[in-house]
Structures are given as structure tokens and as C-alpha cells.
Amino acid sequence: MASVFSIRHCLLIVLLLTISCEQPAIDKQDVEQPVINFDLTEIKKRGYINALVDNNSISYFYYKGGAMGYEYELLTRLADYLKVELRIKVITSIDDATEMLNNGYGDVIAFPFTVTSERKKIFQFTQTHFNTHQVLVQRKPDNWKDNPYLAEKKMIRNPAELIGKKVYVKYGSSFKDRLENLSQELGGEIVIVEDSATSETEALIRKVSEGEIDYTVTDQMIARVNAAYYPNIDIGTMVSLRQRIAWALRKNSPELLAAINTWLTEIKRDGTFNVIYNRYFNNPRTSAIRRKSDFSSLGGNKISVYDDLIKTKAEELGWDWRLLASMIYQESTFSPNAESWAGAKGLMQLMPATGKYYGADNLLNPTQNIQAGVNFLKFLNRQWSKTIEDENERLKFMLASYNVGLSHVIDARNLTKKYGGNPLKWDGEVESYLLKKSDPKFYRDPVVKSGYCRCEEPVNYVREVLQRYEEYKMHIN
């Protein structure tokens, strides 16, 4: 018996040595070389870094109104380290990501990306995040809990047993090439079926669990998370050697590469990296709970428990409800009992006097709080509509006024007009003079009535609320 096992084990090792690492195939003719020169110096001058990410249960998703994910948490810390804003762009294929990267629409491909010799001709890679391998995803028999031994006997453990079987793979991935190579090595055909162009690996895993298909292949880390969510799938059969996982950059971005590698070294040394890694890869049950939640963009379509109330009140403003939801998340992360150091309370963080003026006797009551906040926003809309006709621009003035006060924004508008700027435009105009209100030259100017203001917060507030709103629109109907 032992000798048979050893023979099979050796066969498996030989087979694995012939298998290439997973990732969608790249059309090198279209995307092999960068078409722009844009490195860290230019990124810092621009003020933000564009990160290309995948929307899955590990890398990037929304849960209870807030962004989460292994890649997302690392990227937020990287942006802070580089002292730039983070902008997320969700991609659907490696081909798209590669083209966007080399054409300057992205600066880093930030998701578990396999380092291969072929890819190193196209990208430069950061230092290794971690190592992993690929696994076959198959369904356990219906009675697997009653007789685990019999269930194990029915599992494919030798890749040769895939001959004649259908294995579904993500469209455009290198799984097809890999399985074709494996078929040649085995001397028998594995029936390879590419799924639709819009399908993701996790959708194929779900189909295996539900009995729609029998087999697919995925990364071990994705498989582990999904195995907690779908306990009837088996992920114990390896179909690749261990491989290095890293982020990819344009080949002509040496400054950015050096900065990211320095940052990675630091967060690995101080333990930050391990905390984030363990949160997403070593706690599959927690990931499964998030994924099952109605408040997860992975499977649900809700932002908070107050969605119905927010929808009703947003109609009074003529707003998309997801915009109001983004604002409330920014104010309180949907905590009805939240209270700031200054005494602002509730979901929309209103000061007691303001809340009472706009109709709230109890700011800890969600309905009263949101209604008072909406009434305040109606007032701000009336005020700014007198001078700003463009609704998109007016919205930015309203959000800034809600955060820092109407008078400070009026001051910034007056300064903009005095110094020859456009007082009807927020980005790069009024926002820039709002930031100058911490400088005596400007806050002591005769056109300024409300004096000093350290106004980075309202400028960030406007940007973050609107950016989250755009992300909500991508994930929540």
C-alpha cells in the first residue's frame, strides 16, 4: 500500500512541475510596453495614486457601508505613506488592467498577482507578499458529513483522474492553457470549458457548490475563504507548485517600486502586514459571515439598517439615496449613538442647537436626526442656489458647508473672487482658498468674516463623500 502511495505521490509531483501558475492570459502585442513616463514624482505632483483592484471576497468589497479588503487596507496605508490620495478602479480582467496600467490610467495592479518569467517581461513586481498555490475545487458527496471516509475516497486526488471530465475556468484566464498542458502530459484530454467573459472565479465556485458544474480551479487563498462559505466543496487537491504573489507596476516606475518595497519592508517589520494578512486569509469564518450578510457588496444589496429611511428622506432632497448614505457613513458610520468631541450627535452628527432648530428633539432618534439633517441640507441648497446654478458644483458647496459651516465657505468664495479665481467652481478654486484660511494673510483679509479655519477636513470631506458615493453606485443598486 505504501509503495502505491509513493508512486502516486511522485506522479503528482512530476505533474505539478509541468503546470504553469494561474492568472488570466495577456495579449502582449497590445500591452507589452508603457506608453507614458509617469513615476512617483509625477504621482505626488498630481496628488493621488490610481490602484487597479479586483472586486472579490478578499481584495476589495463593501461591508456595512465601508470599504474593506486585504488589498484595500494595504493601499490605504500605502497612500498615507506616500502622502497622496487613494483612488480605486475596479477591473474585470488582467488584459484590461495591463492596458490601463501601461497607458497611465492606473499606477499599480494591486491584487494577488502571480510572478512569472513571462510577466516580468511586461511588468516590474514589488517584493513578494506571500506564496500560494492553485487547487481544484470539487463538490463533496451529499452524505459527506455522515461518512467522511467514503467521501474522501470519492474525491479526485490524482490530476490524471480529470481525463474526460469537464473543468470550467474563468474566461480569458491561463487555466485553459494550463489544463491543455496537463492533458498533454497525461496523454488524455481534460474537457476545458471557458465561462462567460463577465463571470468571476468565485461565481464558478458557487456553481460547483450548487451542483451546476463539477470542477473549477482557483487560488488556494480564495478557495479557503469560499470553503468556509460553501462547506460542501473540497479544495484539497493541488494543481500547481507554490508561486510568488506580488503587485505589478509599469516597468518605467523605479521610484514607485522602491517606495513600495521600502514601505512593505517597514509594515512587515512592525507587524502591520501580518495583522492585515491574518484578518483576510486566516479567518475564513469571519469572511463567510461578511459574505452572507445582506450588507455586503459581495452578495447583498444594502448599505445599512437605515436604508429605507434614508431612501425616503433622500427623495425630499432630490438626491440619489446612496449619496445621502455616503454622507451619513462619513458622519457616523451609521452609529445612531455617535457623539463627537465637540458634542455633535447621532447619525448626521448635528449639534444640539442645530438639531433642535431643524426639528429634532432627540438627536439619538434616527428618524428625527436624519430629518433634521435633511432640513439643514435643504436650507444650504436654498442658500447656494442663489448664486450657483450648476447642481454638481452646488452639491460640493453644500457638503463643505454642512461640515465646516456656511460662513467659512462664503469666506473662501469671497477670497477666490478677490484673487481672480472662479467663485462658482469648487475643485481647485474655492476649495484651495478654504485651505488658505489657516494663513494669517488670508484669514485676516477684510473679506473674511469668520476668521481662522484649519480647513483640511471639509476639503477631504467633500472628496471622500463623493468618492464613496461613486463606489456605492458601482456596488449597490
BAVEX-530618 format. One record per residue (C-alpha): residue number from 0; residue in three letters; chain; x, y, z. Coordinates in pm, whole numbers, plus 50000, padded with zeros to 5 digits. Layout:
PT   kolza   gukol   kero       u       v       w
PT     NUM     ALA      A       X       Y       Z
...
This chain:
PT   kolza   gukol   kero       u       v       w
PT       0     MET      A   50000   50000   50000
PT       1     ALA      A   50282   50239   50090
PT       2     SER      A   50460   50177   49760
PT       3     VAL      A   50143   50254   49562
PT       4     PHE      A   50105   50579   49755
PT       5     SER      A   50469   50670   49688
PT       6     ILE      A   50428   50608   49315
PT       7     ARG      A   50115   50824   49305
PT       8     HIS      A   50285   51090   49512
PT       9     CYS      A   50581   51102   49273
PT      10     LEU      A   50347   51114   48974
PT      11     LEU      A   50169   51410   49131
PT      12     ILE      A   50497   51594   49187
PT      13     VAL      A   50601   51537   48826
PT      14     LEU      A   50263   51657   48703
PT      15     LEU      A   50277   51969   48917
PT      16     LEU      A   50618   52056   48778
PT      17     THR      A   50466   52081   48431
PT      18     ILE      A   50190   52322   48531
PT      19     SER      A   50223   52698   48493
PT      20     CYS      A   50097   52948   48751
PT      21     GLU      A   49741   53081   48733
PT      22     GLN      A   49641   53420   48606
PT      23     PRO      A   49447   53542   48303
PT      24     ALA      A   49649   53537   47983
PT      25     ILE      A   49791   53863   47848
PT      26     ASP      A   49779   53984   47490
PT      27     LYS      A   50140   54102   47477
PT      28     GLN      A   50105   54267   47138
PT      29     ASP      A   49868   54525   47282
PT      30     VAL      A   50012   54598   47625
PT      31     GLU      A   50377   54492   47643
PT      32     GLN      A   50538   54833   47693
PT      33     PRO      A   50434   55151   47879
PT      34     VAL      A   50323   55434   47655
PT      35     ILE      A   50382   55706   47918
PT      36     ASN      A   50656   55804   48162
PT      37     PHE      A   50484   55859   48493
PT      38     ASP      A   50662   55772   48816
PT      39     LEU      A   50634   55860   49185
PT      40     THR      A   50741   56221   49132
PT      41     GLU      A   50453   56277   48892
PT      42     ILE      A   50209   56085   49117
PT      43     LYS      A   50294   56309   49413
PT      44     LYS      A   50263   56620   49199
PT      45     ARG      A   49921   56501   49080
PT      46     GLY      A   49819   56422   49437
PT      47     TYR      A   49675   56072   49406
PT      48     ILE      A   49763   55715   49312
PT      49     ASN      A   49535   55504   49092
PT      50     ALA      A   49512   55145   49214
PT      51     LEU      A   49362   54874   48993
PT      52     VAL      A   49187   54614   49209
PT      53     ASP      A   48958   54314   49175
PT      54     ASN      A   48618   54311   49346
PT      55     ASN      A   48612   53982   49537
PT      56     SER      A   48574   53849   49890
PT      57     ILE      A   48939   53913   49974
PT      58     SER      A   49080   54204   49777
PT      59     TYR      A   48813   54474   49784
PT      60     PHE      A   48445   54493   49877
PT      61     TYR      A   48196   54696   50079
PT      62     TYR      A   48054   54583   50414
PT      63     LYS      A   47805   54785   50619
PT      64     GLY      A   47878   55092   50412
PT      65     GLY      A   48257   55086   50443
PT      66     ALA      A   48527   54961   50208
PT      67     MET      A   48722   54654   50321
PT      68     GLY      A   48967   54402   50181
PT      69     TYR      A   49327   54288   50202
PT      70     GLU      A   49436   54498   49907
PT      71     TYR      A   49221   54792   50015
PT      72     GLU      A   49365   54807   50367
PT      73     LEU      A   49719   54787   50237
PT      74     LEU      A   49653   55051   49972
PT      75     THR      A   49509   55299   50221
PT      76     ARG      A   49825   55266   50427
PT      77     LEU      A   50043   55295   50119
PT      78     ALA      A   49866   55615   50015
PT      79     ASP      A   49922   55760   50363
PT      80     TYR      A   50289   55661   50344
PT      81     LEU      A   50326   55831   50006
PT      82     LYS      A   50119   56130   50126
PT      83     VAL      A   49875   56108   49836
PT      84     GLU      A   49508   56035   49792
PT      85     LEU      A   49399   55680   49703
PT      86     ARG      A   49173   55626   49404
PT      87     ILE      A   49036   55279   49342
PT      88     LYS      A   48950   55145   48998
PT      89     VAL      A   48781   54805   48978
PT      90     ILE      A   48897   54592   48686
PT      91     THR      A   48740   54282   48533
PT      92     SER      A   49035   54120   48358
PT      93     ILE      A   49413   54113   48358
PT      94     ASP      A   49416   54230   47997
PT      95     ASP      A   49218   54542   48092
PT      96     ALA      A   49436   54607   48396
PT      97     THR      A   49756   54572   48196
PT      98     GLU      A   49637   54810   47926
PT      99     MET      A   49519   55063   48186
PT     100     LEU      A   49849   55041   48372
PT     101     ASN      A   50071   55091   48069
PT     102     ASN      A   49850   55369   47933
PT     103     GLY      A   49864   55561   48260
PT     104     TYR      A   49508   55505   48382
PT     105     GLY      A   49644   55300   48671
PT     106     ASP      A   49968   55311   48869
PT     107     VAL      A   49966   54972   49040
PT     108     ILE      A   49786   54644   48978
PT     109     ALA      A   49700   54558   49335
PT     110     PHE      A   49563   54210   49373
PT     111     PRO      A   49715   53865   49423
PT     112     PHE      A   49924   53852   49107
PT     113     THR      A   50150   53560   49020
PT     114     VAL      A   50514   53641   48941
PT     115     THR      A   50631   53458   48629
PT     116     SER      A   50924   53498   48391
PT     117     GLU      A   50685   53583   48108
PT     118     ARG      A   50514   53854   48311
PT     119     LYS      A   50844   54005   48416
PT     120     LYS      A   50892   54099   48052
PT     121     ILE      A   50584   54322   48081
PT     122     PHE      A   50581   54437   48446
PT     123     GLN      A   50810   54502   48736
PT     124     PHE      A   50692   54338   49056
PT     125     THR      A   50706   54452   49415
PT     126     GLN      A   50868   54233   49675
PT     127     THR      A   50671   53915   49740
PT     128     HIS      A   50363   53948   49958
PT     129     PHE      A   50332   53575   50021
PT     130     ASN      A   50341   53234   49848
PT     131     THR      A   50046   53021   49748
PT     132     HIS      A   49939   52752   49501
PT     133     GLN      A   49636   52658   49292
PT     134     VAL      A   49376   52398   49387
PT     135     LEU      A   49098   52200   49224
PT     136     VAL      A   48753   52290   49356
PT     137     GLN      A   48517   51992   49361
PT     138     ARG      A   48192   51907   49538
PT     139     LYS      A   48173   51659   49825
PT     140     PRO      A   47910   51386   49801
PT     141     ASP      A   47572   51456   49962
PT     142     ASN      A   47643   51231   50261
PT     143     TRP      A   47991   51365   50327
PT     144     LYS      A   47912   51453   50689
PT     145     ASP      A   47779   51104   50768
PT     146     ASN      A   48070   50915   50619
PT     147     PRO      A   48382   51133   50581
PT     148     TYR      A   48598   50833   50491
PT     149     LEU      A   48376   50735   50198
PT     150     ALA      A   48352   51099   50091
PT     151     GLU      A   48731   51124   50082
PT     152     LYS      A   48751   50812   49863
PT     153     LYS      A   48530   50984   49606
PT     154     MET      A   48746   51294   49580
PT     155     ILE      A   48990   51344   49293
PT     156     ARG      A   49338   51348   49439
PT     157     ASN      A   49535   51249   49129
PT     158     PRO      A   49512   51500   48840
PT     159     ALA      A   49506   51205   48598
PT     160     GLU      A   49150   51139   48715
PT     161     LEU      A   49044   51460   48542
PT     162     ILE      A   49082   51294   48199
PT     163     GLY      A   48745   51301   48026
PT     164     LYS      A   48595   51536   48282
PT     165     LYS      A   48469   51892   48227
PT     166     VAL      A   48660   52160   48414
PT     167     TYR      A   48518   52511   48395
PT     168     VAL      A   48759   52805   48401
PT     169     LYS      A   48730   53182   48407
PT     170     TYR      A   48714   53335   48062
PT     171     GLY      A   49046   53472   47943
PT     172     SER      A   49246   53304   48217
PT     173     SER      A   49555   53090   48181
PT     174     PHE      A   49365   52798   48333
PT     175     LYS      A   49280   52685   47980
PT     176     ASP      A   49647   52673   47876
PT     177     ARG      A   49738   52502   48198
PT     178     LEU      A   49477   52232   48161
PT     179     GLU      A   49567   52179   47796
PT     180     ASN      A   49929   52132   47904
PT     181     LEU      A   49819   51889   48171
PT     182     SER      A   49616   51694   47916
PT     183     GLN      A   49927   51652   47701
PT     184     GLU      A   50134   51533   47996
PT     185     LEU      A   49867   51283   48095
PT     186     GLY      A   49812   51157   47743
PT     187     GLY      A   49439   51215   47772
PT     188     GLU      A   49203   51507   47722
PT     189     ILE      A   49059   51717   48001
PT     190     VAL      A   48744   51884   47868
PT     191     ILE      A   48803   52255   47927
PT     192     VAL      A   48505   52493   47928
PT     193     GLU      A   48562   52868   47945
PT     194     ASP      A   48284   53052   48128
PT     195     SER      A   48134   53385   48020
PT     196     ALA      A   48352   53694   47997
PT     197     THR      A   48172   53857   48290
PT     198     SER      A   48197   53561   48526
PT     199     GLU      A   48440   53557   48818
PT     200     THR      A   48618   53263   48979
PT     201     GLU      A   48401   53292   49289
PT     202     ALA      A   48090   53257   49073
PT     203     LEU      A   48230   52929   48940
PT     204     ILE      A   48295   52810   49295
PT     205     ARG      A   47932   52879   49380
PT     206     LYS      A   47824   52676   49075
PT     207     VAL      A   48033   52384   49199
PT     208     SER      A   47870   52405   49541
PT     209     GLU      A   47519   52422   49394
PT     210     GLY      A   47579   52133   49155
PT     211     GLU      A   47565   52331   48831
PT     212     ILE      A   47921   52226   48743
PT     213     ASP      A   48157   51967   48890
PT     214     TYR      A   48500   52129   48881
PT     215     THR      A   48686   52458   48866
PT     216     VAL      A   49033   52582   48966
PT     217     THR      A   49128   52879   49184
PT     218     ASP      A   49392   53024   49414
PT     219     GLN      A   49422   52847   49748
PT     220     MET      A   49352   53168   49941
PT     221     ILE      A   49027   53234   49750
PT     222     ALA      A   48939   52867   49791
PT     223     ARG      A   48986   52873   50169
PT     224     VAL      A   48756   53169   50216
PT     225     ASN      A   48492   53017   49992
PT     226     ALA      A   48520   52676   50158
PT     227     ALA      A   48405   52840   50482
PT     228     TYR      A   48107   52983   50295
PT     229     TYR      A   48038   52662   50099
PT     230     PRO      A   48128   52375   50335
PT     231     ASN      A   48030   52115   50075
PT     232     ILE      A   48326   52196   49848
PT     233     ASP      A   48664   52026   49866
PT     234     ILE      A   48983   52222   49797
PT     235     GLY      A   49245   51967   49898
PT     236     THR      A   49389   51880   49558
PT     237     MET      A   49679   52094   49439
PT     238     VAL      A   49721   52165   49070
PT     239     SER      A   50032   52386   49078
PT     240     LEU      A   50358   52440   49254
PT     241     ARG      A   50386   52716   49511
PT     242     GLN      A   50410   53057   49349
PT     243     ARG      A   50507   53408   49449
PT     244     ILE      A   50234   53671   49482
PT     245     ALA      A   50309   54042   49439
PT     246     TRP      A   50173   54368   49295
PT     247     ALA      A   50266   54480   48943
PT     248     LEU      A   50390   54820   48823
PT     249     ARG      A   50491   54975   48493
PT     250     LYS      A   50847   54885   48402
PT     251     ASN      A   50941   55253   48391
PT     252     SER      A   50835   55334   48751
PT     253     PRO      A   51152   55262   48952
PT     254     GLU      A   51082   55536   49208
PT     255     LEU      A   50739   55396   49287
PT     256     LEU      A   50878   55043   49307
PT     257     ALA      A   51149   55147   49551
PT     258     ALA      A   50899   55337   49768
PT     259     ILE      A   50652   55047   49780
PT     260     ASN      A   50924   54797   49863
PT     261     THR      A   51056   55019   50143
PT     262     TRP      A   50702   55056   50279
PT     263     LEU      A   50637   54680   50257
PT     264     THR      A   50958   54610   50446
PT     265     GLU      A   50851   54851   50721
PT     266     ILE      A   50498   54715   50766
PT     267     LYS      A   50627   54357   50767
PT     268     ARG      A   50880   54451   51033
PT     269     ASP      A   50631   54629   51261
PT     270     GLY      A   50362   54359   51229
PT     271     THR      A   50104   54562   51036
PT     272     PHE      A   50125   54334   50734
PT     273     ASN      A   50067   54019   50938
PT     274     VAL      A   49762   54168   51110
PT     275     ILE      A   49602   54251   50776
PT     276     TYR      A   49703   53919   50619
PT     277     ASN      A   49557   53719   50908
PT     278     ARG      A   49235   53921   50902
PT     279     TYR      A   49153   53812   50549
PT     280     PHE      A   49338   53485   50491
PT     281     ASN      A   49342   53315   50830
PT     282     ASN      A   48986   53397   50940
PT     283     PRO      A   48772   53232   50671
PT     284     ARG      A   48470   53204   50904
PT     285     THR      A   48465   53579   50954
PT     286     SER      A   48490   53623   50578
PT     287     ALA      A   48200   53383   50534
PT     288     ILE      A   47986   53580   50779
PT     289     ARG      A   48056   53902   50589
PT     290     ARG      A   47979   53738   50259
PT     291     LYS      A   47644   53602   50381
PT     292     SER      A   47541   53943   50510
PT     293     ASP      A   47276   54149   50330
PT     294     PHE      A   47505   54445   50398
PT     295     SER      A   47793   54309   50192
PT     296     SER      A   47852   54410   49831
PT     297     LEU      A   47963   54050   49775
PT     298     GLY      A   47610   53918   49794
PT     299     GLY      A   47374   54172   49944
PT     300     ASN      A   47230   54497   49822
PT     301     LYS      A   47206   54701   50142
PT     302     ILE      A   47428   54968   50288
PT     303     SER      A   47282   55000   50638
PT     304     VAL      A   46982   54911   50852
PT     305     TYR      A   46856   55263   50782
PT     306     ASP      A   46836   55225   50403
PT     307     ASP      A   46456   55257   50383
PT     308     LEU      A   46459   55569   50599
PT     309     ILE      A   46745   55718   50400
PT     310     LYS      A   46566   55649   50071
PT     311     THR      A   46256   55830   50192
PT     312     LYS      A   46445   56134   50318
PT     313     ALA      A   46671   56150   50012
PT     314     GLU      A   46361   56194   49796
PT     315     GLU      A   46287   56518   49983
PT     316     LEU      A   46626   56648   49868
PT     317     GLY      A   46600   56514   49518
PT     318     TRP      A   46916   56314   49590
PT     319     ASP      A   47018   55962   49498
PT     320     TRP      A   46975   55782   49831
PT     321     ARG      A   47326   55641   49804
PT     322     LEU      A   47466   55995   49818
PT     323     LEU      A   47288   56064   50146
PT     324     ALA      A   47401   55723   50272
PT     325     SER      A   47762   55808   50189
PT     326     MET      A   47731   56133   50381
PT     327     ILE      A   47583   55959   50685
PT     328     TYR      A   47857   55698   50677
PT     329     GLN      A   48114   55979   50672
PT     330     GLU      A   47947   56144   50971
PT     331     SER      A   47883   55846   51197
PT     332     THR      A   47946   55513   51016
PT     333     PHE      A   47572   55456   51077
PT     334     SER      A   47608   55461   51455
PT     335     PRO      A   47292   55629   51597
PT     336     ASN      A   47463   55694   51932
PT     337     ALA      A   47779   55851   51789
PT     338     GLU      A   47895   56168   51962
PT     339     SER      A   48191   56384   51861
PT     340     TRP      A   48435   56561   52094
PT     341     ALA      A   48250   56885   52016
PT     342     GLY      A   47911   56744   52112
PT     343     ALA      A   47762   56666   51769
PT     344     LYS      A   47529   56368   51797
PT     345     GLY      A   47363   56092   51605
PT     346     LEU      A   47369   55962   51251
PT     347     MET      A   47419   56301   51087
PT     348     GLN      A   47628   56449   51370
PT     349     LEU      A   47423   56758   51443
PT     350     MET      A   47493   56997   51727
PT     351     PRO      A   47203   57007   51975
PT     352     ALA      A   47109   57367   51890
PT     353     THR      A   47119   57298   51516
PT     354     GLY      A   46920   56979   51557
PT     355     LYS      A   46653   57149   51762
PT     356     TYR      A   46628   57438   51514
PT     357     TYR      A   46568   57193   51233
PT     358     GLY      A   46311   56987   51418
PT     359     ALA      A   46487   56721   51628
PT     360     ASP      A   46403   56697   51997
PT     361     ASN      A   46606   56378   52034
PT     362     LEU      A   46917   56357   51816
PT     363     LEU      A   46971   55994   51914
PT     364     ASN      A   46645   55905   51741
PT     365     PRO      A   46745   55801   51385
PT     366     THR      A   46430   55934   51221
PT     367     GLN      A   46450   56273   51391
PT     368     ASN      A   46823   56300   51332
PT     369     ILE      A   46809   56227   50960
PT     370     GLN      A   46506   56452   50915
PT     371     ALA      A   46685   56741   51086
PT     372     GLY      A   46997   56679   50879
PT     373     VAL      A   46791   56680   50559
PT     374     ASN      A   46618   57002   50667
PT     375     PHE      A   46959   57160   50719
PT     376     LEU      A   47070   57044   50374
PT     377     LYS      A   46753   57196   50224
PT     378     PHE      A   46850   57526   50381
PT     379     LEU      A   47203   57504   50240
PT     380     ASN      A   47063   57422   49898
PT     381     ARG      A   46840   57729   49908
PT     382     GLN      A   47133   57948   50008
PT     383     TRP      A   47375   57824   49743
PT     384     SER      A   47115   57804   49465
PT     385     LYS      A   47101   58184   49474
PT     386     THR      A   47449   58204   49324
PT     387     ILE      A   47543   57859   49192
PT     388     GLU      A   47319   57719   48919
PT     389     ASP      A   47523   57408   48840
PT     390     GLU      A   47383   57133   49063
PT     391     ASN      A   47704   56931   49075
PT     392     GLU      A   47906   57232   49187
PT     393     ARG      A   47637   57340   49431
PT     394     LEU      A   47645   56995   49592
PT     395     LYS      A   48013   57038   49679
PT     396     PHE      A   47947   57376   49838
PT     397     MET      A   47659   57224   50036
PT     398     LEU      A   47869   56935   50165
PT     399     ALA      A   48154   57164   50268
PT     400     SER      A   47910   57399   50442
PT     401     TYR      A   47748   57111   50627
PT     402     ASN      A   48088   57005   50755
PT     403     VAL      A   48259   57332   50844
PT     404     GLY      A   47981   57591   50844
PT     405     LEU      A   47830   57816   50580
PT     406     SER      A   48026   58125   50682
PT     407     HIS      A   48370   57966   50628
PT     408     VAL      A   48275   57856   50277
PT     409     ILE      A   48141   58204   50200
PT     410     ASP      A   48474   58345   50318
PT     411     ALA      A   48661   58109   50084
PT     412     ARG      A   48433   58208   49798
PT     413     ASN      A   48499   58577   49865
PT     414     LEU      A   48874   58516   49870
PT     415     THR      A   48850   58326   49542
PT     416     LYS      A   48670   58616   49380
PT     417     LYS      A   48914   58873   49522
PT     418     TYR      A   49221   58689   49393
PT     419     GLY      A   49083   58635   49043
PT     420     GLY      A   48962   58278   49073
PT     421     ASN      A   48628   58128   48979
PT     422     PRO      A   48391   58162   49279
PT     423     LEU      A   48141   57926   49114
PT     424     LYS      A   48379   57631   49096
PT     425     TRP      A   48483   57413   49390
PT     426     ASP      A   48771   57194   49268
PT     427     GLY      A   49097   57385   49254
PT     428     GLU      A   48924   57716   49316
PT     429     VAL      A   48710   57776   49627
PT     430     GLU      A   48848   57464   49798
PT     431     SER      A   49202   57598   49756
PT     432     TYR      A   49111   57927   49928
PT     433     LEU      A   48931   57740   50203
PT     434     LEU      A   49262   57567   50273
PT     435     LYS      A   49435   57909   50290
PT     436     LYS      A   49219   58016   50585
PT     437     SER      A   49487   57893   50825
PT     438     ASP      A   49728   58151   50681
PT     439     PRO      A   49713   58498   50851
PT     440     LYS      A   49749   58666   50514
PT     441     PHE      A   49411   58522   50418
PT     442     TYR      A   49212   58478   50740
PT     443     ARG      A   49287   58842   50831
PT     444     ASP      A   49177   58967   50490
PT     445     PRO      A   48891   59220   50514
PT     446     VAL      A   48663   58998   50301
PT     447     VAL      A   48690   58720   50559
PT     448     LYS      A   48426   58740   50834
PT     449     SER      A   48472   58413   51023
PT     450     GLY      A   48848   58422   51077
PT     451     TYR      A   49086   58132   51116
PT     452     CYS      A   48996   57784   50998
PT     453     ARG      A   49205   57473   50972
PT     454     CYS      A   49002   57354   50677
PT     455     GLU      A   49167   57036   50550
PT     456     GLU      A   48876   56841   50699
PT     457     PRO      A   48593   56993   50489
PT     458     VAL      A   48802   56966   50172
PT     459     ASN      A   48867   56597   50244
PT     460     TYR      A   48504   56556   50349
PT     461     VAL      A   48370   56666   50011
PT     462     ARG      A   48611   56444   49821
PT     463     GLU      A   48554   56136   50037
PT     464     VAL      A   48173   56159   50043
PT     465     LEU      A   48157   56192   49665
PT     466     GLN      A   48415   55922   49604
PT     467     ARG      A   48229   55679   49831
PT     468     TYR      A   47906   55768   49653
PT     469     GLU      A   48061   55669   49320
PT     470     GLU      A   48173   55340   49474
PT     471     TYR      A   47827   55278   49620
PT     472     LYS      A   47683   55325   49272
PT     473     MET      A   47914   55053   49142
PT     474     HIS      A   47821   54802   49414
PT     475     ILE      A   47468   54884   49534
PT     476     ASN      A   47153   54913   49323
